[in-house]
């Protein structure tokens, strides 16, 4: 019985020693983990880039987008009646032509015969008047005789001789020479309208008649555009309207940034688009050797007004209306700023004292009074 008690006491003693040993190891490990945790907290302090507040004057640029449009768009219409018998160019959409090139010829046979008939009558009037002129106005006879000799039915009538006296003028008027002359001049002018020439170098935008079509006065034949004279209409926020001046140069570029062009503001709308609350500004594209296509979108950069004493920073470091600054003990401070303009990738602001250090690294999950390591 004594031996049994002795064995039980020995087992209890061993269990107590083993338990104490385990507790000691756990306590030692806990202290080590606490020390490591403190060490890690120190080593995880953020490193941030900084900058010092300094203000400069900035020019605000207005950004807008518009489409290229031809300044000169002309509807070529017939001023006479007849059939289209010839075309100097193929009447097809996209067809190009040069200034002064024949576009359309309209059959002028009837008009030409009518003109020649009237010229014959005019020639007869002058011929019948020569005998009376020789008797009544001998000093004027030779100039009227020379005039009669110069008349060619196939050519344009020469100008009438000037009457040397009132009596001579009355005589010429009574013979209907003046009336016949100006009637023929009108018909000669009308005859030129049977041939239509290009008013500028350009391209056909729309076709409304073809060779063989019968046209009447005011019938539209083709719509053409001047491909050397373009502008772009740019919707500008009303607040910047007053800062944009006629004649001001602007920068234009295609959406893919491959072409850069120069424009000049030529006019502005005098009314606001009620849907967009913007005002259209029109900029003529200056001469370029690059081919421009109507309808192409262009991005515009327009300098408007100058802002005094502001600083520009990346938008990523601005949160609503505040940024993070660096306190004297290297703690992060949340500081309100006065935002002057929001640009595409940056912000112009003021409101902080010069010399204030701002954090230019984007920050997230900032803790109160968190300390950081500013990079040199």
Backbone torsions as a table, in degrees:
resi	resn	phi	psi	omega
1	UNK	NA	-40.0	178.3
2	UNK	-66.0	-36.7	-179.3
3	UNK	-66.5	-40.4	-179.5
4	UNK	-62.7	-45.2	178.8
5	UNK	-61.4	-38.7	-179.5
6	UNK	-64.0	-41.4	-179.7
7	UNK	-64.8	-43.1	-179.5
8	UNK	-63.3	-41.1	179.8
9	UNK	-63.7	-39.1	-179.6
10	UNK	-65.7	-40.2	179.9
11	UNK	-65.2	-41.8	179.6
12	UNK	-62.5	-40.5	-179.8
13	UNK	-62.6	-43.8	179.3
14	UNK	-63.3	-41.3	179.9
15	UNK	-63.8	-38.0	179.9
16	UNK	-66.6	-42.1	-180.0
17	UNK	-65.2	-43.3	-178.6
18	UNK	-64.2	-42.5	179.4
19	UNK	-64.9	-39.9	179.8
20	UNK	-65.1	-37.1	179.5
21	UNK	-64.3	-43.1	179.4
22	UNK	-63.5	-43.6	-179.8
23	UNK	-62.7	-38.2	179.8
24	UNK	-64.9	-43.4	179.4
25	UNK	-64.9	-40.4	179.0
26	UNK	-63.7	-43.0	179.9
27	UNK	-63.4	-41.6	179.6
28	UNK	-65.0	-42.6	179.3
29	UNK	-65.4	-37.2	-179.6
30	UNK	-64.5	-41.0	178.5
31	UNK	-64.9	-39.4	-179.6
32	UNK	-65.6	-43.3	178.8
33	UNK	-63.0	-37.7	179.6
34	UNK	-63.9	-41.7	178.8
35	UNK	-65.2	-42.8	179.7
36	UNK	-63.6	-38.6	179.9
37	UNK	-63.9	-42.2	177.5
38	UNK	-63.5	-40.1	-179.7
39	UNK	-64.8	-41.2	179.8
40	UNK	-66.3	-37.2	179.2
41	UNK	-61.6	-37.4	179.3
42	UNK	-70.1	-41.0	-175.4
43	UNK	-74.3	-19.2	-177.8
44	UNK	-88.8	10.7	177.9
45	UNK	-62.6	131.3	-175.8
46	UNK	-67.1	148.3	170.0
47	UNK	-107.4	129.8	-174.5
48	UNK	-131.1	150.9	173.3
49	UNK	-88.8	147.9	-176.6
50	UNK	-134.2	166.9	175.4
51	UNK	-149.6	157.7	-178.4
52	UNK	-104.8	136.4	-178.7
53	UNK	-61.7	124.1	171.7
54	UNK	-147.5	132.0	-173.7
55	UNK	-101.3	146.4	177.5
56	UNK	-139.3	167.6	174.8
57	UNK	-85.5	135.6	-179.8
58	UNK	-127.1	145.3	173.2
59	UNK	-95.6	125.4	179.0
60	UNK	-78.3	126.6	175.4
61	UNK	-98.8	136.1	175.0
62	UNK	-97.9	130.2	-179.0
63	UNK	-107.3	131.1	-178.4
64	UNK	-146.5	165.3	179.1
65	UNK	-136.1	138.5	178.9
66	UNK	-152.1	172.2	-178.9
67	UNK	-105.9	144.9	175.7
68	UNK	-65.9	133.7	175.4
69	UNK	-138.0	144.1	-179.5
70	UNK	-70.0	136.3	177.5
71	UNK	-73.1	-39.4	-179.3
72	UNK	-107.2	110.2	173.9
73	UNK	-122.4	115.2	-171.9
74	UNK	-121.0	133.2	171.0
75	UNK	-90.6	112.4	177.0
76	UNK	-80.4	114.6	-177.7
77	UNK	-119.5	155.3	177.6
78	UNK	-79.5	139.1	174.9
79	UNK	-103.5	-1.8	-178.1
80	UNK	-135.0	174.4	178.9
81	UNK	-106.2	140.2	177.5
82	UNK	159.7	-177.6	-179.5
83	UNK	-100.6	137.9	175.8
84	UNK	-71.2	117.0	-176.0
85	UNK	-107.9	-15.3	-178.2
86	UNK	-156.3	149.9	175.2
87	UNK	-131.3	130.1	179.9
88	UNK	-70.3	-26.3	176.2
89	UNK	-131.6	162.6	176.4
90	UNK	-69.7	122.4	-178.4
91	UNK	-79.0	79.7	179.5
92	UNK	-136.1	147.6	179.2
93	UNK	-60.4	131.5	-179.9
94	UNK	93.6	-9.8	179.5
95	UNK	-66.8	132.6	-179.8
96	UNK	-96.3	162.4	180.0
97	UNK	-156.2	164.9	179.8
98	UNK	-106.0	155.8	177.8
99	UNK	-58.8	132.5	178.8
100	UNK	87.0	-5.8	-179.7
101	UNK	-75.2	141.2	178.2
102	UNK	-64.4	128.6	176.3
103	UNK	-99.5	-49.0	-174.4
104	UNK	-144.5	140.1	170.2
105	UNK	-117.9	131.4	179.0
106	UNK	-109.6	139.3	-178.0
107	UNK	-54.7	119.7	-177.3
108	UNK	-113.9	17.2	-174.6
109	UNK	-56.4	-50.6	-177.9
110	UNK	-63.7	-43.9	-179.1
111	UNK	-64.4	-38.1	-179.2
112	UNK	-68.3	-41.7	178.6
113	UNK	-65.3	-39.9	178.6
114	UNK	-63.3	-40.0	178.7
115	UNK	-65.4	-43.6	-179.8
116	UNK	-64.9	-35.7	177.2
117	UNK	-63.3	-44.1	-180.0
118	UNK	-67.7	-33.5	176.6
119	UNK	-66.4	-36.9	177.8
120	UNK	-63.6	-41.5	178.1
121	UNK	-64.7	-39.3	179.2
122	UNK	-64.9	-42.1	178.8
123	UNK	-60.7	-38.4	178.6
124	UNK	-66.1	-39.9	178.4
125	UNK	-61.1	-45.3	-179.3
126	UNK	-66.0	-43.0	-178.9
127	UNK	-60.6	-44.4	-179.0
128	UNK	-69.1	-20.1	-178.2
129	UNK	-88.9	-16.4	-174.7
130	UNK	-61.5	-39.6	-178.1
131	UNK	-62.8	-44.5	179.7
132	UNK	-67.7	-37.9	179.4
133	UNK	-62.9	-40.4	-178.6
134	UNK	-63.4	-34.0	-178.8
135	UNK	-82.8	-48.4	-173.2
136	UNK	-86.5	-29.8	-177.4
137	UNK	-134.6	66.3	-174.4
138	UNK	-58.1	-30.9	-179.2
139	UNK	-69.7	-20.0	-178.6
140	UNK	-100.8	-5.7	-174.0
141	UNK	-59.3	-47.4	-173.6
142	UNK	-62.2	-38.9	-179.8
143	UNK	-68.5	-33.6	176.8
144	UNK	-74.8	-33.7	176.0
145	UNK	-65.1	-42.3	177.5
146	UNK	-64.7	-37.4	179.3
147	UNK	-64.3	-44.8	179.1
148	UNK	-59.1	-40.8	-178.7
149	UNK	-67.7	-27.6	-177.1
150	UNK	-82.2	-16.0	-176.3
151	UNK	-68.0	125.3	176.2
152	UNK	-126.2	120.2	-176.3
153	UNK	-58.4	-28.8	-177.7
154	UNK	-83.2	-8.3	-176.7
155	UNK	-119.4	170.3	179.1
156	UNK	-68.2	141.2	-179.9
157	UNK	-63.1	135.6	173.0
158	UNK	-71.7	161.8	179.9
159	UNK	-64.7	147.6	-179.8
160	UNK	-68.7	147.0	172.4
161	UNK	-64.7	151.0	178.5
162	UNK	-82.4	133.6	176.6
163	UNK	-68.6	139.2	-176.3
164	UNK	-92.6	-4.6	178.7
165	UNK	-155.3	164.7	179.1
166	UNK	-65.2	-39.7	-179.8
167	UNK	-61.8	-39.5	179.0
168	UNK	-65.9	-40.6	179.2
169	UNK	-62.0	-41.6	179.3
170	UNK	-64.2	-41.7	179.9
171	UNK	-60.3	-46.8	-178.8
172	UNK	-63.7	-39.7	179.8
173	UNK	-65.7	-42.7	-178.9
174	UNK	-65.2	-25.2	178.4
175	UNK	-83.2	1.8	179.6
176	UNK	63.4	21.4	179.1
177	UNK	-68.5	-42.3	179.2
178	UNK	-62.4	-48.2	-178.2
179	UNK	-60.1	-45.9	-179.4
180	UNK	-64.5	-39.4	-178.9
181	UNK	-61.9	-48.5	-176.4
182	UNK	-73.5	-26.9	173.2
183	UNK	-64.4	-43.6	178.6
184	UNK	-65.5	-40.4	177.6
185	UNK	-59.4	-40.4	178.8
186	UNK	-64.6	-40.8	179.9
187	UNK	-69.7	-34.4	176.2
188	UNK	-63.8	-41.0	177.7
189	UNK	-66.2	-41.0	179.5
190	UNK	-63.6	-35.0	-178.7
191	UNK	-63.6	-30.2	179.7
192	UNK	-68.3	-19.5	-176.2
193	UNK	-80.6	-3.7	176.5
194	UNK	-79.7	-10.2	173.9
195	UNK	-118.2	126.4	-176.7
196	UNK	-111.0	123.9	-177.3
197	UNK	-111.8	153.4	-178.0
198	UNK	-66.9	128.0	180.0
199	UNK	-76.4	-15.3	-179.5
200	UNK	-162.3	172.5	173.8
201	UNK	-81.0	132.5	-177.0
202	UNK	-173.8	-148.6	-174.9
203	UNK	-144.4	150.9	177.6
204	UNK	-80.9	125.9	-179.3
205	UNK	-97.0	-34.2	-177.6
206	UNK	-150.8	141.0	-178.1
207	UNK	-116.5	129.4	-178.3
208	UNK	-122.4	-5.6	177.3
209	UNK	-151.1	154.9	-178.7
210	UNK	-128.7	173.4	175.6
211	UNK	-57.6	131.1	-177.0
212	UNK	97.7	-13.6	179.4
213	UNK	-72.3	143.4	174.6
214	UNK	-92.3	124.6	-177.4
215	UNK	-118.4	153.5	177.2
216	UNK	-119.2	167.8	174.9
217	UNK	-53.5	133.6	-179.4
218	UNK	78.2	4.7	174.8
219	UNK	-72.4	129.3	177.7
220	UNK	-76.5	135.1	-179.8
221	UNK	-106.8	-57.1	177.7
222	UNK	-144.2	157.7	171.3
223	UNK	-110.2	126.6	-175.9
224	UNK	-124.7	154.5	177.4
225	UNK	-126.8	149.7	174.8
226	UNK	-83.6	115.7	-176.3
227	UNK	-90.2	11.7	177.1
228	UNK	-117.6	9.2	-174.0
229	UNK	-144.8	94.7	-175.2
230	UNK	-121.0	159.4	172.3
231	UNK	-141.9	171.1	177.9
232	UNK	-134.9	134.5	178.3
233	UNK	-94.9	124.3	-174.2
234	UNK	-121.0	119.5	175.6
235	UNK	-76.8	121.2	-176.3
236	UNK	-115.7	135.2	175.5
237	UNK	-54.7	138.9	-173.8
238	UNK	-56.5	-30.9	-176.2
239	UNK	-63.7	-25.0	-178.9
240	UNK	-96.9	-4.1	-173.5
241	UNK	-56.2	-42.9	-174.4
242	UNK	-68.6	-18.4	-177.2
243	UNK	-90.2	-9.4	-177.4
244	UNK	-95.8	129.0	-173.5
245	UNK	-112.4	147.4	174.4
246	UNK	-63.4	133.1	-177.8
247	UNK	93.3	-8.5	-178.7
248	UNK	-69.8	136.6	178.4
249	UNK	-82.5	144.9	176.4
250	UNK	-134.8	162.4	178.3
251	UNK	-102.2	133.4	178.9
252	UNK	-124.7	144.9	176.3
253	UNK	-150.5	151.7	178.7
254	UNK	-71.1	162.8	-176.6
255	UNK	-61.3	-31.6	179.0
256	UNK	-85.7	4.2	177.0
257	UNK	65.9	13.2	-176.8
258	UNK	-82.1	-26.1	180.0
259	UNK	-121.3	132.3	174.9
260	UNK	-115.8	132.4	-176.9
261	UNK	-129.6	165.0	177.2
262	UNK	-115.8	133.8	176.8
263	UNK	-123.3	164.8	177.7
264	UNK	-136.9	128.2	-178.6
265	UNK	-65.7	125.3	-177.7
266	UNK	-111.7	-24.0	178.0
267	UNK	-165.0	165.2	179.1
268	UNK	-138.1	146.1	174.8
269	UNK	-65.6	149.6	177.7
270	UNK	-100.8	18.8	-178.8
271	UNK	-145.9	160.3	-177.6
272	UNK	-100.5	137.7	171.7
273	UNK	-71.9	113.5	-174.0
274	UNK	-66.7	-22.8	-179.1
275	UNK	-78.4	-37.6	-175.7
276	UNK	-109.5	-7.9	-176.0
277	UNK	54.5	40.5	178.6
278	UNK	-126.8	165.7	178.6
279	UNK	-122.5	131.6	179.7
280	UNK	-76.0	131.5	173.4
281	UNK	-115.6	134.6	-175.9
282	UNK	-110.1	125.1	-178.9
283	UNK	-118.4	125.2	176.5
284	UNK	-80.1	133.1	-179.9
285	UNK	-81.9	124.1	-177.7
286	UNK	-70.4	157.4	-174.7
287	UNK	-52.1	136.6	179.9
288	UNK	-147.3	153.2	176.8
289	UNK	-87.2	3.0	178.3
290	UNK	-87.7	142.3	-179.6
291	UNK	-76.1	125.8	179.0
292	UNK	-107.8	143.4	-177.7
293	UNK	-122.0	127.7	179.5
294	UNK	-59.1	136.2	179.1
295	UNK	98.6	-12.8	179.0
296	UNK	-67.3	137.0	177.4
297	UNK	-80.4	138.1	176.5
298	UNK	-125.8	141.3	172.2
299	UNK	-94.5	135.3	-177.6
300	UNK	-115.8	139.6	173.8
301	UNK	-118.0	113.3	-173.5
302	UNK	-119.2	113.6	174.8
303	UNK	-65.5	130.9	-179.7
304	UNK	-113.4	-85.7	-176.5
305	UNK	-120.2	160.5	179.4
306	UNK	-97.7	133.8	178.3
307	UNK	-107.7	130.0	-178.3
308	UNK	-87.4	141.5	168.9
309	UNK	52.8	68.3	174.2
310	UNK	-134.5	165.3	177.0
311	UNK	-124.3	144.1	-179.0
312	UNK	-109.4	129.2	178.6
313	UNK	-135.0	163.8	178.8
314	UNK	-66.0	139.0	-179.3
315	UNK	-61.5	-24.8	-175.5
316	UNK	-65.4	-22.1	-176.9
317	UNK	-97.1	1.0	179.8
318	UNK	-103.1	128.8	-179.3
319	UNK	-117.4	106.0	-174.9
320	UNK	57.3	-103.0	180.0
321	UNK	-124.6	28.3	177.7
322	UNK	-140.5	160.9	173.7
323	UNK	-132.3	172.7	178.1
324	UNK	-99.1	132.1	176.1
325	UNK	-115.4	169.4	-177.4
326	UNK	-106.2	120.5	177.6
327	UNK	-75.7	173.9	-177.5
328	UNK	-63.9	-30.6	-179.2
329	UNK	-96.7	23.3	178.7
330	UNK	63.9	29.1	174.8
331	UNK	-95.6	152.5	179.8
332	UNK	-81.0	129.1	179.1
333	UNK	-118.1	133.5	177.2
334	UNK	-87.8	117.2	-170.6
335	UNK	-126.9	129.7	179.7
336	UNK	-77.1	140.2	178.6
337	UNK	-124.3	164.3	177.1
338	UNK	-101.9	102.9	-177.7
339	UNK	-78.8	124.6	-178.8
340	UNK	-94.0	-43.4	178.3
341	UNK	-152.5	139.5	173.7
342	UNK	-100.2	118.6	177.7
343	UNK	-101.3	-179.5	-174.9
344	UNK	-61.2	-44.6	-176.2
345	UNK	-122.5	1.0	-176.7
346	UNK	-146.8	173.7	-179.4
347	UNK	-135.8	139.3	173.7
348	UNK	-100.3	130.7	-177.5
349	UNK	-146.1	168.4	170.5
350	UNK	-149.1	-175.2	177.1
351	UNK	113.7	-8.2	176.7
352	UNK	-110.0	150.6	179.2
353	UNK	-67.2	143.1	175.5
354	UNK	-60.2	139.5	-178.4
355	UNK	96.6	-14.2	176.5
356	UNK	-63.2	137.7	-179.7
357	UNK	-94.7	123.4	177.8
358	UNK	-107.7	152.1	178.3
359	UNK	-91.1	121.1	-176.3
360	UNK	-100.0	0.8	173.7
361	UNK	-87.2	133.9	176.4
362	UNK	-61.6	132.7	-177.2
363	UNK	-121.4	145.3	173.5
364	UNK	-136.5	157.6	178.0
365	UNK	52.7	49.3	179.9
366	UNK	-77.8	132.3	179.6
367	UNK	-97.3	150.6	178.5
368	UNK	-57.3	132.9	178.0
369	UNK	58.4	27.8	178.2
370	UNK	-68.5	135.2	179.7
371	UNK	-95.9	148.3	-178.8
372	UNK	-134.1	165.1	174.7
373	UNK	-104.1	104.9	178.5
374	UNK	-69.3	130.4	176.9
375	UNK	-75.1	147.2	-179.5
376	UNK	-68.2	NA	NA
